[in-house]
Amino acid sequence: MKARFLLMIALGFLWLNLGCSGSNSSATKPASAQKGRLFAVSFQTMNNPFFVELNEGIKKVVESHGDRLVTLDAQWDSLKQKNDLSDVIHQNATAIFINPVNWEGIKGTLLQAKEKKIPCIVVDAPAKDVDLVLCTVASDNVEAGRLACRALAKVKPNAKIVILHYSVNKACIDRVAGFKEEMAKHPGMAILDTTDSPGTIEDARPKMKDLLGRFKDLDAAFPINDPAALGCISALESANKVGEVTIVTVDGSAAGVAAIKAGKLHSTSAQFPKEIGRVAAEKVYDHLAGKGVEKDVKIKVELITKENADEFLKDK
């Protein structure tokens, strides 16, 4: 009986503390009420160090203002991205950062946000309907493609090239456009094939293996990002062809730079994802403060080769 009596007293105190403490108690407040305004960002995938760093750049600025950031992973699925963003729009987010899976397929989300007067900032990969976007902050992807081709031309002016593209993504479209623009200056170069790949190791590996089997004179490749390049390297390793095919790419990830130092990747046009995130977040706060914001902000890119790989890692 004594034990039961003591238990009833303990439960009574618990009920008083949690149930009857009033609407002003922090114990009964949802977390959202304690952490400032809601911001959200949706990425094509979080299975890529580039997007992890970009997210860090946004988050640091948002949290420095006492606000909170919800990070959403679309997992390369444009429908999932649409549904995820619809949820945060219904929660009346203060602003949304979008890294579109499909640069043409994000219009419905942008219109939905516009109806709620929620500003949308596109990061890394532009959207087609720029009139619905407050601001686009991205690497100079055309220049990244030019740098990749220029680096390849120095070592293989008559390269026979395959391109691993991701044709629904505007950043990749721009990279390939820049590559081809520079390639026009080198008549000895030729593209053997262009195949679509979402920029993952797992997808690029079998596709590169297939390309190696179909094109015996293939001696160069331009995958659109570091993970795809690592997939290509894996295929070359399986075929005992490392060193026979020169790979140039875009990103500047630690894994990509390590592959350069190991002699498996020729070069990568490095991006600066934390800077993209920082600038994008600062533009949002400028807008919320009533300041004007430019529509298109380009962040620099830098070619990384074996000669400057160590310096690049040190600066990072």
Protein Blocks (a to p, Z undefined) as FASTA:
>chain_A
ZZmmmmmmmmmmmmmmmmmnojkbmklpcfklmnopadddddfbfcbfklmmmmmmmmmm
mmmnopacddddeklpaklmmmmmmmmmmnopabdcdddfblklmmmmmmmmmmnopacd
dehiacfklmlpfbacdddfklmmmmmmmmmmmmmmmbccdddddfkbmklmmmmmmmmm
mmmmmmkbccfbdcddehiaklmmmmmmmmmmmmmkbcbdcdfbfklmmmmmmmmmmnop
ghjaccddeejpaklmmmmmnopafbdcdddfklmmmmmmmmmmmmmnopacdfbdcddd
ddddfklmmmmmmmZZ
